[in-house]
């Protein structure tokens, strides 16, 4: 969305019951864009998705931050 010559970022929340493909959908949508950020409640899940995206995009284009 562009407003006043400045492109505004859109934030999406993907909600639904367990085991319905939310994470898969969110990763696919994010990878369709030039850049993106995802947050996960579990470090193990974050690492799993990180490894999957590194396999697709390469380690030089992916970061994992935990805390």
Secondary structure, 3 states (H helix, E strand, C coil): CEECCEECCCCCCCCCCCCCCHHHHHHHHHHCCCCCCCCCCCHHHHHHHHHHHHHHHCHHHCCCCCC
